[in-house]
Amino acid sequence: MVPAKHLPRVALLIAIVCLAGATANAQPSAKSAKDAAGVEFYERHIRPILVSKCYQCHSEAEETQKGGLLLDRETGWLEGGLTLGYEKFVMDLDHCGMMLKMMCGLEIDENSLAADAFLENQPGENFFGTAHTLRNFETANYMSDLADTSSFEQWSEAGSLNMEQRANQRWKTMLSAYEAPPIDAGVDEALKDFIARRKQSMPDMWH
């Protein structure tokens, strides 16, 4: 967990790094275009549903948050936002992925109706081995990075890791695989100088 007294500095650093990453890439890449499309989809189709159906009970603007759940700004929060945990952060991301998959809805087309699967199967057979299932299995449902659906015996042999332990491994893997975006050396030096000066001007506090 990040100590509460360091949260202002952490938040400042995250904001600066995000801003630097955004300004360092003058030419939009295929990934950035995909990310932009995802943001547009969220703002147009997902956020309105959250605002109209969820935020009245699960947002910071309300006096009472039912179940202690905030959907507008809770990712990673612990103790009401006084601190945060990396395990909580990746668990929240997993839940956000589930919600996004659910809110995308079901597209009704030839593929989703799966008439070919019914024609391929004989009475009494299951659909696990049909071409339609094999073609759609990986994308039809949200595949959690953290959930463990193995049998008790398999779970025990794998170390009996609970959700928090799996989340701990997950954020460490994400951090070790992270590659910082390219940034101009002059901009990088200016940002580091700014961070150093701001840290000196902000004494440690208990909150």
C-alpha positions in Angstrom: 0.0 0.0 0.0 1.0 3.6 -0.6 1.2 5.5 2.8 -1.4 8.2 3.0 1.2 10.9 3.6 2.7 10.2 0.2 -0.5 10.2 -1.8 -0.3 13.9 -2.9 3.2 13.3 -4.3 2.1 10.0 -5.9 -0.9 11.6 -7.5 1.3 14.5 -8.8 3.8 12.1 -10.2 1.2 10.0 -12.0 -0.4 13.1 -13.5 3.0 14.4 -14.7 4.0 11.0 -16.2 0.6 10.7 -18.0 0.9 14.2 -19.4 4.4 13.6 -20.5 3.4 10.3 -22.2 0.6 12.1 -24.0 2.8 15.0 -25.3 5.8 12.9 -26.2 3.9 11.0 -28.9 3.3 13.6 -31.6 2.3 10.9 -34.3 -0.7 8.9 -33.3 0.0 5.1 -33.4 -2.4 2.3 -34.1 -2.6 1.6 -30.4 -3.4 5.2 -29.5 -6.1 5.3 -32.2 -7.6 2.1 -30.7 -7.5 3.6 -27.2 -9.2 6.7 -28.5 -11.9 4.6 -30.1 -12.4 2.8 -26.8 -12.7 6.1 -24.9 -15.2 7.4 -27.4 -17.2 4.2 -27.1 -17.2 4.4 -23.3 -18.2 8.1 -23.2 -21.0 7.6 -25.8 -22.4 4.2 -24.7 -21.2 3.3 -21.2 -21.0 6.4 -19.1 -24.6 7.5 -19.8 -25.8 4.2 -18.5 -23.7 4.6 -15.3 -24.9 8.1 -14.8 -28.6 7.3 -15.3 -28.7 3.9 -13.6 -25.8 3.6 -11.2 -24.3 6.9 -10.0 -27.3 7.8 -7.8 -26.3 5.1 -5.4 -22.6 4.5 -6.3 -20.8 7.8 -6.9 -18.8 10.3 -4.8 -21.4 13.0 -5.3 -24.0 11.1 -3.2 -24.0 11.3 0.6 -24.4 7.6 0.9 -22.7 5.0 -1.3 -24.6 1.8 -1.1 -22.3 -1.1 -0.3 -19.3 1.3 -0.1 -19.1 1.0 -3.9 -18.0 4.0 -6.0 -18.1 3.6 -9.8 -16.7 7.0 -10.6 -13.4 7.2 -8.9 -12.7 4.2 -6.6 -10.0 2.2 -8.4 -7.4 1.1 -5.9 -8.9 3.0 -3.0 -8.6 1.7 0.5 -9.8 3.3 3.8 -12.1 5.7 2.0 -9.4 7.0 -0.3 -6.8 7.7 2.5 -4.5 5.2 0.9 -4.5 2.7 -2.1 -3.3 -0.8 -2.7 -1.9 -2.2 -5.9 -3.8 -5.5 -5.3 -7.0 -3.6 -5.0 -6.2 -1.7 -8.1 -5.9 -4.7 -10.3 -8.9 -6.4 -8.7 -10.9 -3.2 -9.5 -9.6 -3.3 -13.1 -10.9 -6.9 -13.4 -14.3 -5.9 -12.2 -14.4 -2.9 -14.6 -13.6 -5.3 -17.5 -16.5 -7.4 -16.5 -18.8 -4.4 -16.4 -17.6 -3.1 -19.8 -18.2 -6.5 -21.4 -21.7 -6.7 -19.9 -22.6 -3.1 -20.9 -21.5 -3.7 -24.5 -24.6 -5.8 -24.8 -25.4 -8.6 -27.2 -25.1 -8.0 -31.0 -27.8 -9.9 -32.8 -26.4 -11.2 -36.1 -25.8 -14.4 -38.0 -22.8 -15.3 -35.8 -24.6 -14.6 -32.4 -27.7 -16.6 -33.4 -25.4 -19.6 -34.1 -27.7 -21.5 -36.5 -24.7 -23.3 -37.9 -23.9 -24.8 -34.5 -27.4 -26.2 -34.2 -27.2 -27.7 -37.7 -23.7 -29.2 -36.9 -24.9 -31.0 -33.7 -26.9 -34.2 -33.5 -29.6 -34.7 -30.8 -28.1 -35.3 -27.4 -24.7 -33.8 -28.2 -23.2 -30.7 -26.6 -21.9 -27.6 -28.3 -18.4 -27.5 -26.8 -16.7 -28.9 -29.9 -18.6 -27.1 -32.6 -16.9 -24.8 -35.0 -19.0 -21.9 -33.7 -17.9 -22.5 -30.1 -14.2 -22.8 -31.1 -14.5 -19.6 -33.2 -16.1 -17.5 -30.5 -15.0 -18.9 -27.1 -12.2 -16.5 -26.4 -14.2 -13.4 -27.1 -17.8 -14.3 -26.2 -17.3 -14.0 -22.5 -15.1 -11.8 -20.3 -12.0 -13.8 -19.4 -10.8 -12.7 -15.9 -7.0 -12.6 -15.3 -7.5 -13.1 -11.6 -10.4 -15.6 -11.1 -9.4 -19.2 -10.5 -12.0 -21.7 -11.7 -9.9 -24.8 -11.3 -10.9 -27.7 -9.1 -10.0 -27.7 -5.4 -7.3 -30.3 -6.0 -5.8 -28.2 -8.9 -6.0 -25.0 -6.8 -4.2 -26.7 -3.9 -1.4 -28.2 -6.1 -0.9 -24.7 -7.6 -0.2 -23.2 -4.2 -3.7 -22.4 -2.8 -3.4 -18.8 -3.8 -6.3 -16.5 -2.8 -7.5 -13.5 -4.8 -5.2 -11.1 -3.0 -2.1 -13.2 -3.6 -3.0 -13.6 -7.3 -3.5 -9.9 -7.6 -0.1 -9.3 -6.0 1.5 -11.4 -8.6 -0.5 -9.7 -11.3 0.5 -6.1 -10.5 4.2 -7.1 -10.2 4.1 -8.8 -13.6 2.4 -5.7 -15.1 5.0 -3.5 -13.6 8.0 -5.6 -14.7 6.6 -5.7 -18.2 5.9 -2.0 -18.4 7.8 -0.1 -21.1 7.9 3.7 -20.6 6.8 5.6 -23.7 9.5 7.6 -25.6 10.0 11.1 -24.4 12.3 13.9 -25.4 15.4 14.1 -23.2 14.9 17.8 -22.6 11.3 17.3 -21.6 12.3 14.4 -19.3 14.9 16.5 -17.5 12.5 19.5 -17.1 9.9 17.2 -15.6 12.4 15.6 -13.2 13.5 19.1 -12.1 9.9 20.2 -11.6 9.1 17.1 -9.5 12.2 17.6 -7.3 11.3 21.3 -6.7 7.7 20.4 -5.9 8.7 17.7 -3.5 10.9 20.1 -1.6 8.0 22.5 -1.3 5.6 20.0 0.1 6.4 18.7 3.6 5.3 15.2 4.6 1.9 15.2 6.3 -0.2 12.6 8.0 -3.0 13.0 5.5 
